[in-house]
Amino acid sequence: MKKISPVSRSGRFARGPGADVAQFTESVSFDWRLWRHDILGSLAHAAMLRKIGVLSKTEAGAIARGFKTIAREIEAGKFRWQAGLEDVHMNIEAELTRRVPAGAKLHTARSRNDQVTLDMRLWLRDEITALLGEIAGLQRALVSLGEKNSDVLIPGYTHLQRAQPVYLAHHLLAYVEMLERDCERLWDCHSRVNVCPLGSGAIAGSTLPLDRVLVAKLLGFVDTSGKPQLTQNSMDAVSDRDFAVEFCAAGALLAVHLSRLAEDVILWASAEFNFIKIADAYTTGSSLMPQKKNPDIAELTRGKTGRVFGNLISLLTLLKGLPMTYNRDLQEDKERVFDTADTVRATTRLMTAMLRNTKVNRAACAAAASDPALLATDLADYLVRKGMPFRQAHHAVGAVVALAEKTGKPLNQFTLAELQSMDKAFGRDALGVFNLQRAMAKRNLTGAPGTKEVAKQLARWREQLS
Ligand code: ARG
């Protein structure tokens, strides 16, 4: 690498780095995607330099126009990124300075150390907003699927064993709740991303009279009441990546939720469950077995969780041994943050599309939900209503279940005499417990899968997500 960048090498270096060093240290191959936010940050910095008299009106105007052309070229894919210029910041500034001599004044009282964390914060802010939109889309898809099948009952499972009947909508709304907590966490993270570090310089601010508040306002670093949010310690500001860790942590938990949903979808789409049918366009075939229809979107969603966890651990490990303040190690944060953002956004979007193209097999669900064993607990509750202590009721019904298993007779097919031979407390109305509709009508505690309660929850989410 012969060419000496107008911005990267100071006067003390006689030569630029060798090709292998340049290749090892460059980051433009991946941080180029920060270009839009880099230019936004530079425009705000230039406006501030103009206000404090470092740039003349003409110079500031020329710089703004220069950035406009550069942005257009990048957008059109015509910009030539040079690895020799290390990163996105120096590529853009070098090109600006080549065209606009006043560009050489732009780096006044600014370092790439505060510039790069500014860019990351601006980029993440947009990314979080976009991700929140995707999550809301998935929540809406889950609510729609529940609404379209609002009368469908399935067995609820614990230990993957049939437990008690629930509305399919209740099961789907469990994911809506998880995703809502993900949104809350991302919003909370957003409040710490949304703090302006510019003006921190390399480590110790600047001797020049910068207007940090102006820059923060121009870039929208304000809280909900419009108060500018500025970092309060220059050393912390240039080395803090907590906001990136928080994003990756929130992303990891979102990935857990998506993976669990994926697992349910995979089970439900199997011949063994057969609760749902995913549209052909959202499945793939097998190159060998002609009959196969595989739920690859759900499987990859589950599979990609690993890399999202890995990104979080990588970031934490990256930070744990760093002495104050900026260290080049921090350049390694980008690919981890980008990968988490890309992965959770894509999986959320694809899971949404897949669910929007999934049909519920009502007959199979009804068959599974009609298993009378699902209402064994209701039979115990029946005895409790007659005054029996629950432990004793559990024991009595357990004996009925054992007999049912031994004789191969479904729980709801016993005669009153047979029931009473097990326990005298069973009355004429005992078998009424096995009426599924009535059983569902009884489950109306807040948060329970009762008929009225599930309808109420569906309506609440429909309203909240509209
Ligand atoms: N590409 C660098 C990064 O991502 C930018 C900051 C470099 N600063 C420095 N003093 N070398 O961290």
Residues whose N, C-alpha, C, O or C-beta is under 5 A from the ligand:
A	BS01	LIG	S27 D87 R112 N113 V116 R328 L330 Q331
